[in-house]
Amino acid sequence: MKVLQRYFAVSIAQAVAFVLVAFLALISFMDLTGELPSVGKGGYEFQHALIYVLLLVPGNVYQVMPVAALIGTIYTMAQFASSSEFTIMRASSMSTRMAAGMLFKVGLVFVAITFLFGELITPRTAPLAERVRLAAKGSTLSADFRSGMWTKDSVHQDGVKGPVVGTRFFNVRQIRPDGQLVDVRLYEFDANMRMRSLITASGGTYSGNNMWRLTGVSETMFSNSRTLPAPGSPVPQGQSIQSTFGQDTAAVATRKLDSLELASEITPKILSVSRSDPERMSANELAVYTRHLAENRQETDRFKVAFWKKIIDPLSIMVLMALALPFAYLHTRSGGVSLKIFVGIMIGVSFLLINALFSHLGVLTALPAIFTAAAPSLLFLLLAIGALWWVERH
């Protein structure tokens, strides 16, 4: 049985690898074609476009692996059926359960490879591809809004560990490829959503440990929400304080600083994932960002669905491979290998469409995220069980 298991594994692996390479070549060609109009603009040359497309390949592997596993397994099973090899295997006491077990073991390898690309490789290569592209063009990251990128933060009494005492809205006009922030605005509110201060800075860099160093800072404080230097006390070097209503009331005061250390829950990772495609984020990144959104009472449905899809989608490989097993029971008179491959492609396309449909339903409806992520796999699992029952009966 070990020889048979090895024969199954090698035959399926070769077919899946061939299909995967074909899909990746097609997708990469389309990506490169989409980049050609940008070649020659600024410093963006053909080699930059080629590097950008190559760095997107790991993400494409994660997306097309389930369909490649389905088509490759169907091709192998159809070949076994056309050459009567599967009939001989069954005559040699190989049951359907044993065949499914061998497919399950092969599928586990593909699941592990998919998790590797989705959790370790793609989250690193996708941002790197974007940085290479932007650096070559000499441009910066920005959100779809003309005002830049927006995110919400909680203000703590002591750094980021103490009790929450307010809310901060974080606005960045541009983010350079090296992580430098350009034109930063911070709107701070107290627990009753009364504006406490407005901080503007020409730039900012991340110092680590949830600390940002802002430069060229102008801070406007409202209603004595912060402790200001007492009248007549010396002003720290690099600072200047101007009170709009005089030193007696100090209801609104403005001070200028060369630099300011700011403690914030916002990190470069959160800024990067806030504008990233959830499909190219790891489950860990999605979990961190979803928790951040929940703590700040923001919408999390889209990222919850993406998180559960990251967990469940690789497991769908085994479901699709189980759906390919009934093709081994169909003899040549039931259709040639090419017809069975065509049916496999249609099944794969159907799975992708239904998967995308349920992803949108999870965002638009109140359905649990885990249900919308698992429903397509469960549906095709029932289809595989029904197909195996039918071929066994006939």
N, C-alpha and C positions, 0 to 999 in steps of 0.2 A: 504494500500500500504506500510505502514511502516513495517508491519509484513512480507510482502513479501521481502522488501529490507533487513531486518534483516536475513531472511532465506537464501537469496542469499549470503549475506556477510559471514555468519557463514559457510555455505557449501563450498564456494570457499576458504575461509581462511583455513579451515581444510585440504582441498585437497592440496593447495599450500604449506602449512607447511609440510605436509607429503613428497611431492616431493622434497622440498628444503632440508629437513633433509637427504633424501636418496642421493641427489646429493652431499651434503657437506660431508657425510660419505665416499662416494666413492672417492671424490677428496682428502680428508684428508688421506685416506688410501694410495692412490697413492703417495702423498707428503711424508708420513712417510716411505714408501718403498724406495723412492729415497734418503732419509737421512740415511738409515741403513748402507750403505757402509762407511759412515763417523764416525759412532759410534765406540768409543774405540780408536780413533786417537787423541792424545793430551789429553785434558780434556773434550772432547766432549762425553757425555754419553747419554744413552737412554732418560733420563728425559729432557735433553736439546733439543733433537730432538722432543720430544713430545710437549714441550713448544713452540718451533719454529713453529710446524705445527698448534698448536692451535691459535697462534697469526696471522696466515695467513687466518684463517677462515673468519674474516670480509671482507677481500678482495674477497674471493670466493663467499660470499653472494652477493656482488655487481655484480659479473660477471654472476652468474647463476640465479639471481632473474627473469629476463625477461622470460627465458625458463621455469622456475618453475611455473611462473604465467600462462603461456600459457598452459602447460600440466595439471596443476591443474584445470584451468577453463574448458578445454576440457573435463576432467574427470567428472566434476560436470554437465556440460551441457549434456553430454552423459548419465549420470545417470538420469537426469530429463527426457530425451527423452525415455529411456528404460522403465521407470516406468510410462510414460504418464503424469507426473506432468506438463511438459511444455505445453502439449496440453490442460490440464485443466486450466493452467494460461492464455493461449491465449483465451480460451473459456470464461474466466472471464473478458474479455475486456483488457487484457494486450497486447499492441501493441509492434512491434519490436523496435520502438523508446523508449518506456518505459523500455524495457529489456536492451537496450544499455545504457540508462541513469543510471540504477542500476549498470551495470557493470562498467560504468565510475566512479561512486562514490567509488566502491570497489577498482578500479584501482588506484585512487588517494592516497589511503592509502598505497598501495604497492610502488607507486612512492616516497612518503615521506620517507618510510622505506629505500628504495634504496639510496636516496639522503643522508640520515643520515649515512648509512654505508660508502658511497663513499666520503663524504665531511668531516665527523667528526671522524669516527672511524678508517677506513683503513689507512689514512695518518699518524696516530699515532702508530697503531699496526704493520704496515709493517716495518718501520725503527727500532722499538723496537725488532722485530723478528730477524732482521739482526744483531743488536747489541748483542743480547743474543747468537746468533750462533757464532759470531766472538769472543766474550769474552770467551766463553767456549773453543773455539779452540786456543785462545791465538794469533789470527792473527789480521790483520788490513785491513781496506778498501783500495783498490787501483783500478785504472782504468784498462781497458783491455790492455793498452799500457805498455810495460816494463819500460818506463820512468815515469810512474805514471799518475796522473790526470791533465788534462790541461783545462784551461778556460781563457776567455778574459775579461779584465777590462778596464775602462776608467779612465785616470788620470785627476783629476780636480785641478784647481788652488788653491782652498781653501776647503780642506776636500773632501766632495762628493757633495757639493752644488754649487761650483763655475763653471766657464766655463771650458770646456774640453780643455786640453793643450797637451794631449798625450794618448798613449795606453800602457797597461800593460798586459803581458802574465803571467798568474799565473800557476805555476807548483808545484804540491805536490806529492811527491813520495808515502806517506802513510798517511792515516787518521785513528787514533785509534778510538775504539768504543766510548770513552768519548769525542770525538771531537778534540783531540790534533792533530796538524799537525806535521809531521816528514819530515825533509829534504825538505825545501821550496826553490824554485828559482823564482825570479821575474825579468822579462825582460821588461824594460821600454823604450819606444820610444817616440819621440816628434811628433808634428803634421805632419811632413814630413817623418815619419817612419825612422828617423835616431836614432840609438841606443843611449840612454841617460845614462842608468845605468844598472848594473847587481847586484842584491841583492841575496845573499844566506844566509840561516838561518838553524840552526840545528833543530829548532822547532818553534811552534807558537800556541798561544791561542787567542780565540776571547774575547775581553773585553766588547763588546756591543757598540751600536751606531756607527756601521760601522768602528770600530777600532780593529786592530789586534796587539798583542804584540809578536814580534819576538825575539827570543833569539839566542845567538851565531851567530851574524850577521857579514857578510863581504860584504861591498858595494864598487863596482867599478864604478867610474863616468867617463864619456867620454866628451871631448870637452867643459869642464867647464859648463856642462848643469845644474849643481847645484852650489849654492854659497858655496865655501869652506872657512874654516877659513883663515884669512889673514896670510901671512908669519910672524912668530914670535909671533902670538897670542896664548894664552894658549889653550891647547887641553882639552875638557871636560873629566871628570873622566870616565874611562872605555873605552875611544876611543884612537885609534892610527891611524895616517894618513901617508901614504906613497905615494909620487908622482913618477910615473914611469919616467917622463921627467924633474924632478926638480921642485922647487917651483916657478920658473919664468913663465913657460908655463902652467904647471899643466894640460896638455891635457888629461892625463889619471891618475887618482888617486884612491887609495884604502884606505879604513878605516875600522877598526875593532871596533865593538860595542858589549857591553854585551847584550844590548836589544835595540829595536827600535819600536816606535809606528807608525803604518801604517794605514792611512785612505784608505778604499777601498769599492767599491760597492759590492764586493764579501762577502757574509755572509755564515755561516754554512749551512743555508737552501739551498742556491744556490749550494754549494758544494755537498750537499746530493742529491738534485734533479738532478744534472747534470749527475749522474750515476744511477739514479733510473729508474724503469720501469714507463713510463708515465701512464700506466693503474692503477698504485697504488698511483698516486699523486692526490691531490684534484684540483678542478678547480682553486682555489685561487693560489695554488703553480704553476700550469701551466701558469696562467696569469702573475705572477711575473717573472717566468723564461723566458717566451716568450718575455716579454718586455725587460728583460736584454739582451737576444740574439739579439733582433732587434736594441737596442741602440748600440750594438757592431758589427752590420752588419754581424751577423752570421745566419746560416740556421735556420728557425723557422717553416717550413711546418709540420714536424712531431708533434711538440708540439701544433700547432694550431689545427690540426686534433684531437689530443687527448683532447684538451680543449673543442671543440664543441661536441665531443662524450660524455664527462662527463656531458654536459648539456642535450643532446638529448637522449642518451641511456636509462636513467630511464623513459623518456616519452614514449619510445617504448613499455613499459609494457602495456599501454592502447591500443595501436595498436594491439598487439598480443592477448590481451583479446577480442577485437572486432572481431578478426579473429576466435576466438573460439566460438562465438555466433552461427554461422550457424550450428554447430554440434547439437545444441538443436532441430533443425528442422528436423534432420534425424532420421527416426524411426528405430526400432531394425532390420527391414529387410534390412536396408541399411548398416548393419555391426554392430557387437557387440561392447561393450565398449572397449575391448582390442584392436580391430582394430582401433578404433578412437584415442586411446591413442598412438598407433604406428604412425598413421598419424601425430598426434601432435608433437611427438618426431622428426619426419622427418622435419616438418615445423620449429621447433626450431633449429635443426642443420643447415637447409638451411639459416635461418636468421643469425646465427653466422658466417657461411662461407661467405655470401654476405656482412655482416658487416665488416669482416676482409678484404675482397677483396677491398671494397671501401676505407678502411683505407690506404691500400697500394697504391691504385690509387691516393689518395690525396697527397701522398708524392712524387710519381713518375711523376705526371702530373701537369699541371698548373690549375687544377680545384680548385675552391674556397673551403676552408676547411669546411665551413658550409654546402656546398652542399654535399660533400663526407660523412659527418657525418649524414646528414638527409636523403640522398637518400634511404638507405635500409628501413627506417621507412616509408617513403612516398610510396615506392614500395609495401610494405606489407599492407599499409593502402588502397591503390587502390585494392589490392587483397581481403581485407576484405569487402570493399564496393561492389565489384563485386560478392562475394559469398553471401552476404546478399540479393542483388538484385535477384540473381538466385533462392535462396530458397523461396523468396517472390513470384516470378513468378511461381514456380512449387509447 
